[in-house]
Amino acid sequence: MRGLPRFDDPNLIAGAEGFSDAGVYRLRDDLLIVLSLDFFPPLVDDPFLYGQIAAANSLSDIYTMGGRPVTALNIVGFPDDQLSLDILGEILSGGAERVRTAGAVIAGGHTVRDTEIKYGLSVTGVVEPERLLTNRAAQAGDLLVLTKPLGTGFVTTAFKAGCCPEDVLSAATASMIQLNGAGSAAALATAAHAATDITGFGLAGHAGEMAQASGVTVTLELSRLPILPGVEELIRAGNQTRASASNRSFAEAQTRIAANADSLLLELVFDAQTSGGLLISVAADQADELVRQARDRGAEAACIVGSVGDREDVAVDIRN
């Protein structure tokens, strides 16, 4: 964002210059709007499923901020001179299904001809000021809860290479289409201090953003990480995304890795996620309750994965 104009508006609570997952603007003293946009090329062959994944991913940032999605606009790049519009119809139907499940509505959108399919949503949500979650308020003594299993990057890479077992892909897609409303509701119910969602920068990258924004150091425990079924075998087979290497390179300067860290599990903290779970910082005496509520709402993989401490010389400390 260096060199781009900055906007000085007292009602802009969270803008593009920080580590926030979405923009937040004050409409009234008692009402904030939350705004986000995301889109990407297909990860799977089924167009309806692709639409569901992309939409769930786009809705996630609203949930991360404690918000309720209200409206969405479709964003589409599609080679209509090469592919049937029936395919586009399936993609949009998949997205609409997730938006409807979230209790929001699609108000329109925009489509351009492109050589590659791209789809996503611009989502607007609302939240009361006292319920707003950010990644800026993690506190020393908190525990960290992750609400979805890791490994989608390895799964989608293996799928593209034609070597992903069907049951492994099915488990991953089920996780990717799951809305993060369950984790968000559990975070609000337990007065969580901070949250972020785990997407392209991986667990280490997004945890590092939370740590930097909050002025703390977070510890991630590899042995506690929830993992999608079959992913460890895919890691051993070398199904690593290019983003994993760049994520690790980016995070290394702010990360301390224990000398005895399990090398296979370590790959998971740098794996680029699509529509990953929420990483929530909550008071230690509320962590088990947050996990219970998240699981009761459908986030069955929710578990404690680490802790928050006073700021040290690194943002992220990774241990076995």
C-alpha positions, 0 to 999 in steps of 0.5 A: 500500500506504500505510496497510495493515497490515505483517507483521513476520515474519523468514521473509517474504523479499519481501512486498507493500511492495517492488518484488518481482514475487512474494512469497517465504517461507522454509519451511526454511533450504534451501527458499523458496516463491514466491507470485503471483496475476494475472488479467485480461479477454480480449485475444483472441477465442479462449477457449483462446488467452486461457487460455494467455496468462493462465496464461503471464502468471501463471506468469511471476512465479515464473520471474522469481524463479528459481523452479519453478512447482509448483501453481496455482489457477484464478481466474475471473469468468464471466457464466454466465447469459449465455454458455455454460459451454463457453467457460469450459471452453476458457479453463480448458483453455488455462490447464491446457495452459500449467500442464502445460507448466510442469511444475506442476499445477492444484489447484483454484480459485474461480469467481464470476459476473461481468458480464465474463470474467476469468481468471488463476492464483494460482501457488506455486513453490519455489526454493532460497535460493541460486538466488533472483532479485530485482530488488534486486541489479543492479550497476553494470557489468552489461548488461541482457538482454530475453528477449521482443520488445515491442509487445503493447499496440499489437497488442491495441489494434489487434485490439480496434479491428479493424485488426490484420493476422492475421499480426501478431496471431499473432506477438504471441500466440505471444510471449505464450503463451511461458513465461519458463522459458527466460529464467529458466534462462539467468539462473540458468545465468549467475549473473545478479544481478537480474531482473524481468518486463515487464508492465503498467508497460512496459519503462521502468516495470519497469526503473525499479523494478529501478533504484530497488530496486537503488540504480542507474541503468539505461540503455536503448538504443532501437536495440537493442530487440526488436520484434514484427513489424508493430508499428511500422506499428501505432504510426504508425497511432495504436494506443496504449493508455491505459496507455502514456500513464499509464506515461509520466506515471508514469515521467517523474519518474525518467527522462531521455530523450535529446533526439534519442530516436527518437519511434516507438521511444520509444513501445515503452518505455512500452507496457504488455505482457501476458506480456512477457519478463524483463529480466535484469541480468547481469555484462557478461562473461556477457551474450552467454552468457545471450543464447545460452542463452536463445535455445537454450531457445526465447527467440529474441528475447533480446538485450542492450538496455542497461546498469547504472551507478552511481546518478545523479539519475534511475533510467532513462536512455533513449538511441538 
